[in-house]
Amino acid sequence: MKRLFRQLALVVLAGSTAAGCALSMPGAGAAGAAPIVLAPEAFQPPSALPALVNRGLGIEWHTCSDLLQALRDDKVPEEVVEQQPFNAYEDCLPPALLAQGRAPGSAGPGAKDAGERLYRDLDLSTVPSALAPRRPAEHYRLSDFSFASVKVEPLSVSVRDDAFSHELRVLAVGDFRRSGRSELLVRFTERALNGGSYDRTSVLVVDGAPDGTTWTATDALAVLRAPSSRDPETMH
């Protein structure tokens, strides 16, 4: 894992980080078949992480390697993920997914108009979210709500009202589950406003329905738990 982080850091530093620049990063696939990175800063190794210790659950994490080992062992309890300090460990997930990813497939979501599509087409019922208690239907999207502020950009969408802010930002495009399809790697951030304590960050792998009209999301933790993600070359 340390070797992987050093490799990623060197490539990011060597490439341009100008706005709108896309970089091809080293992945688990063949040379020249790596995911397309759209937010290089998201793939820098975390400089420091808070200790996460729960002896009752057998948890004692201090590094990204600790988290990824727990994922290999399928020992990442939801009650730990829901703790605010876990937000910092979400920064470990983009490099791990990038390492196992391949170039985007021929079908599925792409970077073109991704912000608008996330706003209009992402089914939020597939995403743990503070919006769930307010859902207008079994399947719902950001565009189904009336927010005080909506900002749609090419690679992101952010919305807010009096109680919460929510942002979806595309980090990379690739085939992260080795399904042969194109997928988006997306950071989802939600924060309570006006003194609220809710603060949640998650990393999502976003895919699209075959008809292209609906996008769905899978938490990156679930993707990395999958048997296809347990290749020693991508997890160490």
Helices and strands as residue ranges (DSSP letters): H 2-14, E 23-24, E 36-37, G 40-43, E 52-54, G 55-57, E 59-61, H 64-72, H 78-81, H 86-89, G 90-92, H 93-100, H 114-121, G 124-126, G 132-134, G 142-144, E 149-153, E 156-160, E 164-174, E 183-192, E 199-208, E 215-219, H 220-225, G 227-229, H 232-235
